[in-house]
């Protein structure tokens, strides 16, 4: 069993990067699945919205959901802050900006659920009894 980490550190790491909380708790496969799924959903939403949908000034209410994706949201905010939506993104005849907004927000809210999952794991481990010490061999 991995060493016990303080709950605030596990929660912060999980918020900062999807799956990082599970990673430090020793659940590497779960962490990888969460990272890939949430990051792909977030980036897919960014692409659908022409990379202009993470912006506090233009999309304040969505940003309050997107902030739960931690570093990915703030990286997107910094990298795309000067981009301006000059056309409505269309994919196979469908306007995709709103879909992209929903994807990025959903990815961030999924990350919040993953952080809560890491929290539950920490709480379960704290409730578990400490392993009994091994008896010493007779000399």
C-alpha positions in Angstrom: 0.0 0.0 0.0 1.4 3.4 -0.9 2.3 5.8 1.9 -0.4 8.0 3.2 -0.5 11.5 1.8 -2.4 14.5 3.4 -5.9 14.8 2.1 -5.4 18.5 0.9 -2.4 17.5 -1.2 -4.3 14.6 -2.9 -7.3 16.9 -3.6 -5.1 19.7 -4.9 -3.2 17.3 -7.2 -6.4 15.8 -8.5 -7.8 19.3 -9.2 -4.5 20.4 -10.8 -4.3 17.5 -13.3 -7.1 15.0 -14.0 -6.2 11.7 -12.4 -3.2 12.9 -10.4 -5.0 12.3 -7.1 -5.5 8.7 -8.0 -1.9 8.4 -9.3 -0.4 9.5 -6.0 -2.8 7.1 -4.2 -1.3 4.2 -6.2 -4.1 3.7 -8.7 -2.1 4.2 -11.8 -4.4 2.6 -14.3 -7.4 4.5 -13.1 -5.4 7.7 -13.1 -4.4 7.1 -16.8 -8.0 6.4 -17.8 -9.2 9.5 -16.1 -6.5 11.7 -17.5 -7.0 10.5 -21.1 -10.8 10.6 -21.0 -11.1 14.1 -19.3 -8.2 15.7 -21.3 -9.6 14.3 -24.6 -13.1 15.6 -23.8 -11.7 19.0 -22.8 -9.5 19.3 -25.9 -12.3 18.1 -28.1 -14.5 20.8 -26.7 -11.8 23.4 -27.3 -11.5 22.2 -30.9 -15.2 22.3 -31.5 -15.3 25.9 -30.3 -12.3 27.0 -32.3 -10.3 27.3 -29.1 -12.1 30.5 -28.0 -14.4 29.1 -25.3 -12.3 29.3 -22.2 -12.5 32.9 -21.4 -13.7 34.5 -18.1 -14.8 37.8 -19.7 -16.8 36.4 -22.6 -18.1 33.2 -21.0 -18.3 33.8 -17.3 -20.8 31.2 -16.3 -19.2 28.4 -18.3 -15.8 29.5 -16.8 -17.1 28.7 -13.3 -17.6 25.1 -14.4 -14.4 25.0 -16.4 -12.3 26.1 -13.5 -12.7 22.6 -11.9 -10.3 21.3 -14.6 -7.3 23.0 -12.9 -4.1 23.4 -14.9 -5.7 22.5 -18.2 -8.2 25.4 -17.9 -5.6 27.9 -16.9 -3.3 26.8 -19.6 -6.1 27.2 -22.2 -7.0 30.6 -20.7 -3.4 31.8 -21.1 -2.8 30.3 -24.5 -6.1 31.5 -26.0 -6.8 34.8 -24.3 -6.1 36.8 -27.4 -8.1 34.7 -29.8 -11.3 36.2 -31.1 -14.2 34.2 -32.5 -14.3 35.5 -36.1 -16.6 32.9 -37.5 -19.0 30.4 -36.1 -17.4 27.0 -36.1 -19.2 24.5 -38.3 -18.7 20.8 -38.6 -20.7 18.9 -41.2 -23.2 21.7 -41.3 -23.7 21.9 -37.6 -22.6 24.9 -35.5 -20.4 23.5 -32.9 -19.4 26.4 -30.6 -22.1 25.6 -28.0 -21.3 21.9 -28.1 -17.6 22.8 -27.5 -18.7 24.9 -24.5 -20.6 22.0 -23.1 -17.7 19.5 -23.7 -15.2 21.6 -21.8 -17.6 22.3 -19.0 -18.5 18.6 -18.7 -14.9 17.6 -18.7 -14.2 20.0 -15.8 -17.2 18.7 -13.9 -16.1 15.1 -14.5 -12.7 16.1 -13.0 -14.6 17.4 -9.9 -16.2 13.9 -9.6 -12.8 12.3 -10.0 -11.4 14.5 -7.2 -14.3 13.4 -5.0 -13.5 9.8 -5.8 -9.9 10.3 -4.6 -11.3 11.9 -1.5 -13.4 8.8 -0.8 -10.3 6.6 -1.3 -8.4 8.6 1.3 -11.3 8.5 3.7 -11.6 4.7 3.3 -7.9 4.2 3.9 -8.1 6.3 7.1 -10.9 4.1 8.4 -9.1 0.9 7.6 -7.3 -0.6 10.6 -3.5 -0.4 10.6 -1.8 -3.7 9.6 -0.8 -5.8 12.5 3.0 -5.9 13.1 4.7 -9.1 12.0 5.8 -11.3 14.9 9.5 -11.5 15.3 11.2 -14.7 14.5 12.7 -16.6 17.5 16.5 -16.4 17.7 
